[in-house]
Amino acid sequence: MSTINIDDKDYAIESLPDEAKGILGLMQANAQKQNEAQVALGLAQAAQETLSAKLKLAIKSVKPIPTPRVKTSEAGGNRTTRRATASKRKTAKAK
């Protein structure tokens, strides 16, 4: 006899009304789809990592574009150097 536990109560599946059996079947199919989706997501993540590693190898001989550095001041008068953001580079070019 197959049983199902709902809210800490056991029920014989055979004794359930057809509607409940249908809902149970949908729940089982849904759980299977969720498992399949998790497997597919894992495969997609692994593929992304592999492609990322291949891309890094493919561009190994390409010289990167230099990132401009701008001087900024912090509280207390200390001078620090940091990388300019893309929006600041665009603003500087527009002037």
Secondary structure, DSSP 8 states (H G I E B T S, - for coil): --EEEETTEEEEGGGS-HHHHHHHHHHHHHHHHHHHHHHHHHHHHHHHHHHHHHHHHHTTTS------EEEEE-TTS-EEEEE--HHHHHHHHH-
